[in-house]
């Protein structure tokens, strides 16, 4: 059985269930009393009225009067009308509960509608609840804008660092490598020549590591050639020296994705491939890119050992998964992870191509 985690997955119990779970009655009598008090308000009202009707009926019978069929029909009709009236009267309270449930499930646009059946007190509660939700939505937008700004600044800084590593540091190391090679070629002392050749080999390894680090920090090929070329280079670099076969599948002639979408999908692929190689010991990893006019979707599938996702989240909530979630959510996408011990892992990121205006842009 696989375990699935999405961006909107619940991390905490429902607040109504949590309120009930915190009640710890002690003693049988107290438990019975509290159980009677916890029944729904509709049941309380109907039960109270049924008790009143029962008392009046008993009093009627005790007085010696006979209860005819017409009287019983009239009592039954009155009770039915009463039950309907109770349900109608409590409808605004049920609407409040429905809005709470929708907000808890992630629908932060839910609001309490004005009800002609609600009294002034319920209307004030609904209005106050809407004000609280408006404040929550405003705070979420500000936090979303701040997160977008932090990620954007980080991406810019990484791009500058990668450019410096590639255009400056790597070039200086290449020049040093040429000088050491020339010195080793002209050196007549065999012992010194061997030392120079060893220094040349070290300088060559450092140069390759700097270039790889430059690509890891910020892939310039993503800016120059697009997502498919960047994924192919990621597959080549990640499979080198690891023994893992990494394939990239993408439709021929796929249109170039918008830069924010391409950057998010690349980071999801990079983190997923890194995690698979480091923790899952896979033989193969597949990067599958799908695109239609409305959605871009990237799937990263590996045949590794898999893991218990809930246990991993509880034991070690790593920043990699949190970063992927945040990046995907900032472009209104969804992230889904399916895994189970022994069954490999599938990471799916889906991003709509018709983007809503970002909160960061709205604040500018």
PyMOL commands that set and color helices and strands:
alter all, ss='L'
color gray80, all
select helices_A, chain A and resi 15-21+28-37+41-62+69-89+91-104+120-186+190-217+220-225+227-239+259-280+309-315+319-330+359-363
alter helices_A, ss='H'
color red, helices_A
select strands_A, chain A and resi 3-6+245-250+284-291+295-302+334-339+345-352
alter strands_A, ss='S'
color yellow, strands_A
deselect
rebuild
show_as cartoon
